């Protein structure tokens, strides 16, 4: 009987160190997914940042760029970036589109800069 005590203590320790925190994370994720509303800025597990435009029971439509919507499951949302998750005002922490002009050497027309290496620049 005495040899079972360390085994039982080990199982109890495993419960508190591994299983219980995982259950808390899952509970928090379920609460987040159920509280998503249209118009919120969210981050997905795949790294997409966008605004929720349409919600159904299991899916949502995420606008990732003006006029571009992506359909995905609600469970893919990992975080709200609109300040409602405690990240503060704005909440996106600089993850939104940049303000002002593009950096030096970059253009917003989709073409690479003139000094970028191309097909004919091989050594």
C-alpha positions, -999 to +999 in steps of 0.1 A: +000+000+000+028+024+008+044+019-026+012+034-042+014+067-024+042+081-046+024+070-077-009+087-066+011+119-057+027+118-092-007+116-109-020+145-088+011+166-097+006+158-134-030+168-132-022+202-117+008+209-139-004+196-173-041+189-176-056+217-155-038+245-174-048+230-207-084+229-197-083+265-187-068+275-221-095+255-239-122+272-218-108+306-226-106+298-264-143+286-264-153+318-247-134+339-272-149+320-302-185+324-288-181+361-281-169+371-316-191+398-332-194+414-366-170+443-370-143+431-347-107+430-357-093+395-351-061+375-355-064+339-368-042+308-361-028+312-396-017+347-390-044+365-409-056+398-395-090+411-406-124+424-397-153+400-392-180+407-418-204+376-416-210+352-387-227+318-388-228+290-363-195+275-373-180+299-399-171+335-403-161+357-433-130+378-425-123+409-446-085+409-449-082+437-474-108+460-489-131+438-510-112+406-501-131+382-478-119+348-465-143+321-453-130+302-423-142+283-392-147+303-361-123+282-341-094+296-362-097+329-343-070+331-316-072+367-305-093+399-308-072+429-318-099+456-312-089+463-276-116+441-261-091+414-250-071+437-227-045+448-252-054+484-247-068+511-270-067+500-306-054+467-295-037+459-327-002+468-314+010+481-347-003+452-367-026+473-390-018+488-423+011+513-422+004+550-424+021+573-448+044+565-477+060+531-483+097+527-471+126+538-493+130+515-523+094+501-520+065+510-542+029+504-538+023+495-574+032+459-570+064+461-591+098+453-575+122+483-571+144+491-601+176+481-583+161+447-573+179+416-587+161+401-617+165+373-643+194+391-661+214+398-630+230+364-626+267+362-619 
